[in-house]
């Protein structure tokens, strides 16, 4: 019985943690360090710029974000 309670708690914690792991921000940081890298978790241009300012890179719009121009959600709202 104790192991069932522990397993249930573990599953609940894993489900709660995975909800915040999405990177659907409006802006992406493209890092210029060796190996590159991309982080699309920024919701403002200023946030993105603050991140790349000391380490190098540039910011671009996230073409996969729900608020990006040309996305399905944005197209539905325009109709």
BELURPE-V461609 format. One record per residue. N is the residue number from 1. RES is the residue in one letter. SS is DSSP state (a for helix, b for strand, c for the rest). Layout:
BEGIN
N/RES/SS ; N/RES/SS
END
This chain:
BEGIN
1/X/c ; 2/X/a ; 3/X/a ; 4/X/a ; 5/X/a ; 6/X/a ; 7/X/a ; 8/X/a ; 9/X/a ; 10/X/a ; 11/X/a ; 12/X/a ; 13/X/a ; 14/X/a ; 15/X/a ; 16/X/a ; 17/X/a ; 18/X/a ; 19/X/c ; 20/X/c ; 21/X/c ; 22/X/c ; 23/X/c ; 24/X/c ; 25/X/c ; 26/X/c ; 27/X/b ; 28/X/b ; 29/X/b ; 30/X/b ; 31/X/b ; 32/X/c ; 33/X/c ; 34/X/c ; 35/X/c ; 36/X/c ; 37/X/c ; 38/X/b ; 39/X/b ; 40/X/b ; 41/X/b ; 42/X/b ; 43/X/c ; 44/X/c ; 45/X/a ; 46/X/a ; 47/X/a ; 48/X/a ; 49/X/a ; 50/X/a ; 51/X/a ; 52/X/a ; 53/X/c ; 54/X/c ; 55/X/c ; 56/X/c ; 57/X/b ; 58/X/b ; 59/X/b ; 60/X/b ; 61/X/b ; 62/X/c ; 63/X/c ; 64/X/c ; 65/X/c ; 66/X/c ; 67/X/c ; 68/X/c ; 69/X/c ; 70/X/c ; 71/X/c ; 72/X/a ; 73/X/a ; 74/X/a ; 75/X/a ; 76/X/a ; 77/X/a ; 78/X/a ; 79/X/c
END
